C-alpha cells in the first residue's frame, strides 16, 4: 500500500510539473508588457526596468522559467544581491530562511503566484478569497448529482426495460446533451424571474451579499440553489448511467447468482454485495467530475453572478491580467491532482487488485 501511495504522489507531481511548464510557456509568448500594465502607460523607464528585473523579464525565456519554478517551489533558492532577480523580498514571499550561505539562502515559503497587474494584490490572496465560493458550488453540485444519481441509477437497473427505465434514460441523455450555459440562462429566467414570486429565488446573486441596511455582509444560501442544480445536471446524468450499467453488470455476476440461490434476501444481496462493488466506477467518475466542476463553473458563475474563481478568471481575461489566469489554472490543476490521488487511494482500499 505504501509503494502504491508513493507512485500516485510521484505521478501527481509529474502532472503538476507538466501543467506548470505548459502554462508558463503559453502565457509568456502572448503579447503585452507586464511592467506597463502594472505601472500604467505614463510610468518612467527606471520603474519599468525595476519591474522587469524583479520579474526576471530582462532575462532569457529559460531563465524566466527557472525563476518562475523557484517562485512556486515551497523551498526556494534566493540571492542576497538586490540587483538579482532571485533576491529575497520578505514582504513579497513571506516564509522563513532555513539555511544561509555566503551570497545566497534557502527559504521555506508558500508558492508565490506573482501579483495582479491591475490591483497589485497577490494572486494567491485574490484566488483564495474566491476559492471557497467555487468549492461550495462544486460540492453542492456533486452532492446533488451523487444523491439523486445513485438513487435513480439503482431504480433504473432494478426496473430494467420498464417505462421508468426508459424515462430516466431519456432524461440522462437530455442532461448530457444540453450545455450548462444554456440550462443556466433558462433556469435563471424561469425560476429567478418568471416564477420568482413562488420560488423566492433571484436571477443572480453570490453566496456573500451586502445588507441594504448597512449591517455588513451576510450569507444568502438561497442563491446557491439555481447554480448548483444547473452545474449538477450533467454529472447527475452521467452518474445515473454509470450506476445503472454498473449495477446491471454486478447483478449478472456468478457470486450474486450464488447468493440468490442460497436464499439471501434481496435487500441484503443489494446492500451487502452489489452496492459496494457497483460503486467503484461511480467513485472514479466523481473525482474527475468534482475537479472539472471547479474548472467548468466559469459560465455558470458568470450567468448567476456567483463570485468564485470562474468569475475572477473572466474578469482577468477581460483586463489581460495574466498572473490571475495562470494562478487559477495552477490551483485548479493542483486540486484535480490531489482529488485523483485521494480517490485512487480509496479505490485501492475498496478493490485491492488496483494496488498491483
C-alpha positions as CSV (number, residue, x, y, z in Angstrom):
1,X,0.0,0.0,0.0
2,X,2.9,2.4,0.8
3,X,4.5,1.9,-2.6
4,X,1.1,2.3,-4.3
5,X,0.7,5.7,-2.4
6,X,4.3,6.8,-3.3
7,X,3.7,6.0,-7.0
8,X,0.5,8.0,-7.1
9,X,2.1,11.0,-5.4
10,X,5.1,11.0,-7.7
11,X,2.7,10.7,-10.7
12,X,0.7,13.7,-9.3
13,X,3.9,15.9,-9.0
14,X,4.9,15.0,-12.6
15,X,1.5,16.0,-13.8
16,X,1.7,19.3,-12.0
17,X,5.2,19.9,-13.4
18,X,3.8,19.4,-16.9
19,X,0.9,21.8,-16.2
20,X,3.3,24.5,-14.8
21,X,5.6,24.2,-17.9
22,X,2.7,24.4,-20.4
23,X,1.1,27.3,-18.6
24,X,4.3,29.3,-18.3
25,X,5.3,29.0,-22.0
26,X,1.8,29.5,-23.4
27,X,1.2,32.7,-21.4
28,X,4.8,34.1,-21.9
29,X,4.5,34.0,-25.7
30,X,1.4,36.2,-25.6
31,X,2.0,39.9,-26.4
32,X,1.9,42.6,-23.7
33,X,4.2,44.4,-21.4
34,X,3.6,43.4,-17.7
35,X,5.6,46.4,-16.4
36,X,3.5,48.9,-18.3
37,X,0.3,47.1,-17.1
38,X,1.4,47.3,-13.5
39,X,2.7,50.9,-13.6
40,X,0.5,52.5,-16.2
41,X,1.4,53.9,-19.6
42,X,2.9,57.1,-18.0
43,X,5.4,55.2,-15.9
44,X,9.1,56.2,-16.2
45,X,11.7,54.0,-17.7
46,X,13.6,53.4,-14.4
47,X,10.4,52.0,-12.8
48,X,9.8,49.8,-15.8
49,X,13.3,48.4,-15.6
50,X,12.9,47.7,-11.9
51,X,9.7,45.7,-12.5
52,X,11.4,43.8,-15.4
53,X,14.4,43.0,-13.2
54,X,12.2,41.8,-10.3
55,X,10.1,39.5,-12.6
56,X,13.2,38.4,-14.5
57,X,11.8,39.8,-17.8
58,X,15.2,41.1,-18.7
59,X,16.5,37.5,-18.9
60,X,16.1,34.8,-21.5
61,X,12.9,32.8,-21.6
62,X,14.5,29.7,-20.0
63,X,15.9,31.8,-17.1
64,X,12.4,33.3,-16.6
65,X,11.1,29.8,-16.5
66,X,13.6,28.9,-13.8
67,X,12.7,31.9,-11.8
68,X,9.0,31.0,-12.1
69,X,9.7,27.5,-10.9
70,X,11.7,28.9,-8.0
71,X,8.8,31.1,-7.0
72,X,6.4,28.2,-7.0
73,X,8.7,25.8,-5.0
74,X,7.9,25.5,-1.3
75,X,11.7,25.6,-0.6
76,X,13.4,28.1,-2.9
77,X,16.8,29.5,-3.6
78,X,17.5,33.2,-3.3
79,X,20.5,35.5,-3.6
80,X,21.4,38.3,-1.3
81,X,22.2,40.7,-4.1
82,X,19.4,43.2,-4.5
83,X,20.3,43.6,-8.2
84,X,19.4,39.9,-8.8
85,X,16.0,38.6,-10.0
86,X,16.4,35.9,-7.3
87,X,16.7,38.4,-4.4
88,X,14.5,37.5,-1.4
89,X,11.9,40.1,-0.6
90,X,10.2,39.1,2.8
91,X,7.2,41.3,2.1
92,X,6.7,39.6,-1.2
93,X,7.4,35.9,-0.5
94,X,6.9,35.7,3.3
95,X,8.3,32.4,4.6
96,X,11.3,31.6,6.7
97,X,15.0,31.4,6.0
98,X,16.1,27.8,6.7
99,X,19.8,28.0,5.6
100,X,22.2,30.8,4.7
101,X,25.3,30.7,2.6
102,X,27.8,33.5,1.7
103,X,25.8,35.1,-1.1
104,X,22.5,33.1,-1.0
105,X,19.9,31.4,1.2
106,X,17.3,28.7,1.1
107,X,13.8,29.9,2.1
108,X,10.7,27.8,3.1
109,X,7.5,29.6,1.9
110,X,4.2,29.2,0.3
111,X,4.2,29.1,-3.5
112,X,4.4,32.6,-4.9
113,X,1.9,33.2,-7.8
114,X,3.1,36.7,-8.5
115,X,0.9,39.9,-8.3
116,X,-2.1,41.1,-10.3
117,X,-1.1,43.6,-13.0
118,X,-4.1,45.7,-12.2
119,X,-4.7,45.7,-8.4
120,X,-1.1,44.9,-7.4
121,X,-2.6,42.4,-4.9
122,X,-1.1,39.0,-4.5
123,X,-2.7,36.5,-6.9
124,X,-2.9,33.9,-4.1
125,X,-4.9,36.3,-1.9
126,X,-7.3,37.1,-4.8
127,X,-7.9,33.4,-5.7
128,X,-8.1,32.1,-2.1
129,X,-10.8,34.7,-1.4
130,X,-12.9,33.4,-4.3
131,X,-12.0,29.7,-3.9
132,X,-14.5,28.9,-1.1
133,X,-17.4,30.1,-3.2
134,X,-16.4,27.9,-6.1
135,X,-15.8,25.0,-3.8
136,X,-19.2,25.4,-2.1
137,X,-20.8,25.5,-5.6
138,X,-18.9,22.4,-6.8
139,X,-19.5,20.4,-3.6
140,X,-23.3,21.2,-3.7
141,X,-23.5,20.2,-7.4
142,X,-21.6,16.9,-6.7
143,X,-23.8,16.1,-3.7
144,X,-27.0,16.7,-5.7
145,X,-25.6,14.5,-8.5
146,X,-24.5,11.8,-6.2
147,X,-27.6,11.5,-4.0
148,X,-30.1,11.6,-6.9
149,X,-27.8,9.9,-9.4
150,X,-27.2,6.8,-7.3
151,X,-30.8,6.5,-6.2
152,X,-32.2,6.8,-9.8
153,X,-29.4,4.7,-11.2
154,X,-30.3,1.8,-8.8
155,X,-34.0,2.3,-9.6
156,X,-33.3,2.2,-13.3
157,X,-31.2,-1.0,-13.0
158,X,-33.7,-2.8,-10.8
159,X,-36.6,-1.9,-13.2
160,X,-34.6,-2.6,-16.4
161,X,-36.5,-2.0,-19.6
162,X,-39.6,-0.7,-17.8
163,X,-41.2,2.7,-18.6
164,X,-39.4,4.1,-15.6
165,X,-36.0,2.9,-17.0
166,X,-36.8,4.4,-20.4
167,X,-37.9,7.7,-18.9
168,X,-34.7,8.0,-16.8
169,X,-32.6,7.2,-19.9
170,X,-34.3,9.9,-21.8
171,X,-33.7,12.4,-19.0
172,X,-30.0,11.4,-18.7
173,X,-29.5,11.8,-22.5
174,X,-31.0,15.2,-22.4
175,X,-29.0,16.2,-19.4
176,X,-25.7,15.3,-21.1
177,X,-26.7,16.9,-24.4
178,X,-27.7,20.3,-23.0
179,X,-24.8,22.8,-22.4
180,X,-24.6,24.3,-18.9
181,X,-24.7,27.9,-20.1
182,X,-28.0,27.2,-21.9
183,X,-29.5,25.5,-18.9
184,X,-28.3,28.3,-16.7
185,X,-30.0,31.0,-18.7
186,X,-33.3,29.1,-18.9
187,X,-33.2,28.3,-15.1
188,X,-32.3,31.9,-14.2
189,X,-35.1,33.3,-16.4
190,X,-37.7,30.7,-15.4
191,X,-37.2,30.2,-11.7
192,X,-35.4,33.5,-10.9
193,X,-37.7,35.9,-12.9
194,X,-40.9,34.3,-14.2
195,X,-41.7,32.2,-11.1
196,X,-39.7,34.2,-8.6
197,X,-42.9,35.1,-6.6
198,X,-43.4,31.3,-6.0
199,X,-39.7,30.1,-5.7
200,X,-38.4,33.1,-3.8
201,X,-35.2,32.9,-5.8
202,X,-33.1,35.6,-7.6
203,X,-31.8,35.5,-11.1
204,X,-28.3,36.5,-9.9
205,X,-26.5,36.6,-6.6
206,X,-23.5,35.3,-4.8
207,X,-23.0,33.5,-1.5
208,X,-22.0,36.6,0.3
209,X,-24.1,39.7,-0.1
210,X,-24.1,43.2,1.4
211,X,-27.0,44.0,3.6
212,X,-29.1,47.0,2.3
213,X,-29.4,48.4,5.8
214,X,-25.6,48.7,6.3
215,X,-25.2,45.7,8.6
216,X,-22.3,44.3,6.6
217,X,-22.1,41.0,4.7
218,X,-24.4,38.0,5.2
219,X,-24.6,34.5,3.6
220,X,-27.6,34.0,1.3
221,X,-27.8,30.3,0.8
222,X,-30.8,30.6,-1.5
223,X,-28.5,32.0,-4.2
224,X,-26.8,28.6,-4.3
225,X,-29.8,26.6,-5.4
226,X,-30.1,27.5,-9.1
227,X,-26.3,27.5,-10.0
228,X,-25.8,24.2,-8.0
229,X,-28.7,22.5,-9.9
230,X,-27.5,23.9,-13.2
231,X,-23.9,22.7,-12.7
232,X,-25.1,19.4,-11.3
233,X,-27.3,18.3,-14.2
234,X,-24.6,16.8,-16.4
235,X,-22.9,14.9,-13.5
236,X,-26.3,13.7,-12.4
237,X,-27.0,12.3,-15.9
238,X,-23.5,10.6,-16.0
239,X,-23.9,9.1,-12.5
240,X,-27.3,7.7,-13.3
241,X,-26.0,6.0,-16.5
242,X,-22.8,4.7,-14.7
243,X,-24.7,3.5,-11.7
244,X,-27.3,1.7,-13.8
245,X,-24.8,0.0,-16.1
246,X,-22.5,-1.0,-13.1
247,X,-25.4,-2.4,-11.2
248,X,-26.6,-4.5,-14.1
249,X,-23.1,-5.8,-14.6
250,X,-22.7,-6.7,-10.9
251,X,-26.2,-8.3,-10.7
252,X,-25.2,-10.7,-13.6
253,X,-22.1,-11.9,-11.7
254,X,-21.8,-15.5,-10.5
255,X,-21.4,-14.6,-6.9
256,X,-24.7,-12.7,-7.0
257,X,-26.5,-15.7,-8.5
258,X,-24.9,-18.0,-5.9
259,X,-26.1,-15.6,-3.1
260,X,-29.5,-15.6,-4.5
261,X,-29.5,-19.5,-4.8
262,X,-28.5,-19.7,-1.1
263,X,-31.6,-17.8,-0.1
264,X,-30.0,-14.5,0.7
265,X,-32.7,-11.8,1.0
266,X,-32.9,-9.3,-1.9
267,X,-32.3,-6.3,0.4
268,X,-29.2,-7.9,1.9
269,X,-27.9,-9.0,-1.5
270,X,-28.2,-5.5,-2.8
271,X,-26.8,-3.6,0.2
272,X,-24.1,-6.1,1.3
273,X,-22.7,-7.4,-2.1
274,X,-23.9,-5.5,-5.1
275,X,-23.8,-1.9,-3.9
276,X,-20.2,-1.8,-2.8
277,X,-18.8,-3.4,-6.0
278,X,-21.0,-1.3,-8.2
279,X,-19.8,2.0,-6.7
280,X,-16.2,1.7,-7.9
281,X,-16.8,3.2,-11.3
282,X,-19.0,5.9,-9.8
283,X,-16.3,6.8,-7.3
284,X,-13.7,7.1,-10.0
285,X,-16.0,9.3,-12.1
286,X,-16.9,11.6,-9.2
287,X,-13.3,12.5,-8.7
288,X,-12.9,13.8,-12.2
289,X,-16.3,15.5,-12.0
290,X,-15.5,17.5,-8.9
291,X,-12.3,18.8,-10.3
292,X,-13.9,19.5,-13.7
293,X,-16.7,21.4,-11.9
294,X,-14.1,23.5,-10.2
295,X,-12.8,24.5,-13.6
296,X,-16.0,24.3,-15.6
297,X,-18.1,26.6,-13.3
298,X,-16.9,29.6,-15.3
299,X,-20.1,30.0,-17.4
300,X,-22.4,29.2,-14.5
301,X,-20.7,31.7,-12.2
302,X,-21.0,34.5,-14.9
303,X,-24.6,33.8,-15.6
304,X,-25.6,33.8,-11.9
305,X,-23.0,36.4,-10.8
306,X,-21.5,33.9,-8.4
307,X,-18.2,35.4,-7.4
308,X,-15.9,32.4,-7.5
309,X,-12.7,31.5,-9.4
310,X,-14.6,31.4,-12.7
311,X,-15.7,35.0,-12.1
312,X,-12.2,36.1,-11.4
313,X,-10.8,34.3,-14.5
314,X,-13.3,36.0,-16.8
315,X,-12.6,39.4,-15.3
316,X,-8.8,38.8,-15.5
317,X,-9.0,37.8,-19.2
318,X,-11.1,40.9,-19.9
319,X,-8.3,43.1,-18.4
320,X,-5.4,40.9,-19.7
321,X,-4.4,40.2,-16.1
322,X,-2.4,37.1,-16.9
323,X,-1.0,36.2,-13.5
324,X,-4.5,35.7,-12.1
325,X,-5.4,33.4,-15.0
326,X,-2.1,31.4,-14.6
327,X,-2.6,31.1,-10.9
328,X,-6.2,30.0,-11.3
329,X,-5.1,27.2,-13.8
330,X,-2.4,26.0,-11.4
331,X,-4.7,26.0,-8.4
332,X,-7.4,24.0,-10.3
333,X,-4.7,21.6,-11.6
334,X,-3.4,21.1,-8.0
335,X,-7.0,20.4,-6.8
336,X,-7.6,18.0,-9.7
337,X,-4.4,16.0,-8.9
338,X,-5.0,16.0,-5.1
339,X,-8.6,14.7,-5.6
340,X,-7.4,12.0,-8.0
341,X,-4.7,10.8,-5.6
342,X,-7.3,10.6,-2.7
343,X,-9.7,8.7,-5.0
344,X,-7.0,6.3,-6.2
345,X,-6.3,5.5,-2.5
346,X,-9.9,4.9,-1.7
347,X,-10.3,2.9,-4.9
348,X,-7.3,0.8,-3.8
349,X,-8.9,0.2,-0.4
350,X,-12.2,-0.8,-2.0
351,X,-10.5,-3.1,-4.6
352,X,-7.1,-4.4,-3.6
353,X,-6.5,-5.6,-7.2
354,X,-5.9,-1.9,-8.1
355,X,-2.7,-1.8,-6.0
356,X,-1.0,-4.5,-8.0
